[in-house]
């Protein structure tokens, strides 16, 4: 979060800080077995940030299935894939954790439902972003939404209603997002397209008939306007954060769209943005980047990888900080990158690769980090 956007102060945190048992969900948890199919698991969810919790026959927790990681971050799975292959290992929340840490884990992992464990590491239930929002609503009545917009540097990502589903899927994958704002030919807001709403068609692809057209077309060739939602949550930037929370909870939506006086979308406030108010400076872990002879043209891809490493150490409580050492030789002929993961105690973990293909190198390093449990 941008420094100009102050998180809740100690007194405000104290007001909403409760034992996690007060908002722990123990019943009606979506559970799936390791041998269940991905289509069976995802079919029980209601948004891209939801999660189905994988347990074995003895009710031992194995991990989660989440649309963001199973479909948006990866293109390797289909509806028949067993959930054991697409499992994601989320951060562990313990009954003694603060709301600040729980919020940080949700923001970093991009999952709004996380498992909760007792001190003996037994699975006791889950907690959710919606429960955190309910707790903090009264404490953010004095904060306007404009404060949350200050730290948002990413341009709003929109798609035309006449774009194809193929165009939208490309944007979802390229930008690593789960929602697209839909505009008309005058760039005015008319709807929102959620990746989640496309999942039934993606995991069981078939040809569809476009509305008003008797011709059968592949799903990817159909138009965005036929799959977007016109029911939106819209607020002015002067509205208090508490009103955004109330709207999100009542309408069961994950985001608020900010528009100007002519109904042009200017920004979007997500649940993750609001949860960021619970973060404290002590939550941040340092990732130091050392660069030698690196072409500035590669900065964007390196920044994205740095964020990936940051997320990795934030989700693994045993790591204290990380260092990334980048060396480019002979003007891009050879790249060497080493990632040093420094734990609170014990030996440093090092992952490194050297190759002529920078994107492939970073992909390999990400895979190595994924296997680091």
Residue pairs with C-beta under 8 A, 6 or more apart in sequence:
1 7
1 151
1 276
1 277
1 279
2 150
2 151
2 152
4 147
4 150
4 151
5 147
5 148
5 150
5 151
5 276
5 277
6 147
7 276
7 277
7 278
7 279
7 280
8 16
8 136
8 139
8 140
8 277
8 278
12 139
13 99
13 100
13 278
13 280
15 138
15 139
16 99
16 135
16 136
16 138
16 139
17 98
17 99
18 99
18 135
19 95
20 93
20 94
20 95
20 96
20 97
20 102
20 116
20 127
21 95
23 127
23 131
23 132
23 134
23 135
24 95
24 116
24 124
24 125
24 126
24 127
25 125
25 126
25 127
25 128
25 131
26 124
26 125
29 53
29 125
29 126
30 44
30 45
30 50
30 51
30 52
30 53
31 52
31 53
31 54
31 55
32 40
32 41
32 44
32 52
32 53
32 54
32 55
32 65
32 83
33 54
33 55
33 56
33 57
33 83
34 54
34 56
34 62
34 82
34 83
34 84
34 87
35 82
35 83
35 84
36 82
36 83
37 79
37 80
37 81
37 82
37 83
38 65
38 70
38 77
38 78
38 79
38 80
38 81
38 82
38 83
38 86
38 203
39 79
39 80
39 203
39 204
41 52
41 65
41 83
42 52
42 65
42 67
42 70
42 71
42 199
42 203
43 200
44 52
45 51
45 52
45 67
45 196
46 196
46 252
47 67
47 112
47 178
47 194
47 196
47 254
48 67
48 68
48 72
48 178
48 179
48 194
48 195
48 196
49 66
49 67
49 68
49 110
49 111
49 112
49 113
49 129
49 178
49 254
49 271
50 66
50 67
50 112
50 113
51 64
51 65
51 66
51 88
51 90
51 111
51 112
51 113
51 114
52 64
52 65
52 66
52 83
53 61
53 64
53 113
53 115
53 126
54 61
54 62
54 63
54 64
54 65
54 83
54 84
54 87
55 61
55 62
55 123
56 62
59 123
60 123
61 115
61 117
61 123
62 84
62 87
63 87
63 88
63 89
63 90
64 87
64 88
64 89
64 90
64 111
64 113
64 115
65 83
65 86
65 87
65 88
66 88
66 90
66 111
67 178
67 195
67 196
67 199
68 110
68 111
68 178
69 86
69 88
70 77
70 86
70 88
71 77
71 195
71 199
71 202
71 203
72 172
72 173
72 176
72 177
72 178
72 195
73 176
74 86
75 173
77 85
77 86
78 203
79 203
79 204
88 111
89 373
90 105
90 109
90 111
90 114
90 115
90 315
91 105
91 108
91 109
91 114
91 314
91 315
91 316
91 317
92 115
92 117
92 317
93 101
93 102
93 105
93 114
93 115
93 116
93 117
93 127
94 116
94 117
94 118
94 119
95 116
95 117
95 118
95 119
95 124
96 119
99 132
99 135
99 136
99 278
100 278
100 279
100 280
100 283
101 283
102 114
102 127
102 132
102 278
103 132
103 275
103 276
103 278
103 279
104 278
104 279
104 283
104 314
105 114
105 314
105 315
106 112
106 114
106 129
106 132
106 272
106 275
107 272
107 275
107 276
107 279
108 311
108 314
108 315
109 311
109 315
110 272
112 128
112 129
112 130
112 254
112 271
113 126
113 127
113 128
113 129
114 126
114 127
114 128
115 123
115 125
115 126
116 123
116 124
116 125
116 126
116 127
117 123
117 124
118 124
129 271
129 275
130 248
130 249
132 275
132 278
133 245
133 248
133 249
133 271
133 274
133 275
134 245
134 249
136 245
136 274
136 277
136 278
137 242
137 245
137 246
137 249
138 242
140 240
140 241
140 242
140 245
140 274
140 277
141 240
141 241
141 242
142 240
143 240
143 241
143 242
143 277
144 237
144 238
144 239
144 240
144 241
145 235
145 236
145 237
145 238
145 239
145 240
145 241
145 244
145 256
145 258
145 269
146 237
146 238
147 241
148 241
148 269
148 273
148 274
148 276
148 277
149 237
149 258
149 267
149 269
152 267
152 273
156 181
156 265
156 266
156 267
156 268
157 171
157 175
157 177
157 180
157 181
158 180
158 181
158 182
158 183
158 187
158 265
159 167
159 168
159 171
159 180
159 181
159 182
159 183
159 193
159 224
160 182
160 183
160 184
160 185
160 224
161 182
161 183
161 184
161 190
161 191
161 223
161 224
161 225
161 228
162 185
162 223
162 224
162 225
163 223
163 224
164 220
164 221
164 222
164 223
164 224
165 198
165 201
165 219
165 220
165 221
165 222
165 223
165 224
165 227
166 220
166 221
167 224
168 180
168 193
168 198
168 224
169 198
169 220
171 177
171 180
172 178
172 180
172 195
177 195
178 194
178 195
178 196
179 192
179 193
179 194
179 195
179 254
179 255
179 268
180 192
180 193
180 194
180 224
181 189
181 192
181 257
181 265
181 268
182 189
182 190
182 191
182 192
182 193
182 224
182 225
182 228
183 189
183 190
183 264
183 265
184 190
187 264
188 262
188 263
188 264
189 232
189 234
189 257
189 259
189 263
189 264
189 265
190 228
190 230
191 225
191 228
191 229
191 230
191 232
192 228
192 229
192 232
192 255
192 257
193 224
193 227
193 228
193 229
194 229
197 227
197 229
198 227
201 208
201 219
205 219
206 219
207 216
207 217
207 218
207 219
208 216
208 217
208 218
208 219
208 222
209 215
209 216
209 217
210 217
210 222
210 223
210 226
211 226
231 251
232 257
233 247
233 248
233 251
233 253
233 255
233 256
233 257
234 256
234 257
234 258
234 259
235 243
235 244
235 247
235 256
235 257
235 258
235 269
236 258
236 259
237 258
237 266
237 267
241 274
241 277
244 256
244 269
244 274
245 274
247 253
247 256
248 254
248 255
248 256
248 271
248 274
254 270
254 271
255 268
255 269
255 270
255 271
256 268
256 269
256 270
257 265
257 267
257 268
257 269
258 265
258 266
258 267
258 268
258 269
259 265
259 266
260 266
283 314
285 310
285 313
285 314
285 319
285 320
285 321
285 322
286 321
286 322
287 306
287 309
287 310
287 313
287 321
287 322
287 323
287 324
288 321
288 322
288 323
288 324
289 302
289 306
289 323
289 324
289 326
290 323
290 324
290 325
290 326
291 302
291 326
292 326
292 327
292 328
293 327
293 328
293 329
294 302
294 326
294 327
294 328
295 328
295 331
295 332
298 328
298 358
301 358
301 359
301 362
302 326
305 324
305 362
305 365
305 366
306 324
308 366
308 369
309 322
309 324
309 339
309 369
310 322
312 319
312 322
312 341
312 369
312 372
313 319
313 320
313 321
313 322
313 341
316 372
318 343
318 344
318 345
319 341
319 342
319 343
319 344
320 342
320 343
320 344
321 342
322 339
322 340
322 341
322 342
323 339
323 340
323 342
324 337
324 338
324 339
324 340
325 337
325 338
325 339
325 340
326 335
326 336
326 337
327 335
327 336
327 337
328 334
328 335
328 336
329 335
329 336
332 358
333 356
334 354
334 355
334 356
335 354
335 355
335 356
335 357
335 358
335 361
336 352
336 353
336 354
337 352
337 353
337 354
337 361
337 362
337 365
338 350
338 351
338 352
339 350
339 351
339 352
339 365
339 369
340 348
340 349
340 350
341 348
341 349
341 350
341 351
341 372
342 348
343 349
349 372
351 365
351 368
351 369
351 372
353 361
353 364
353 365
353 368
354 361
355 361
355 364
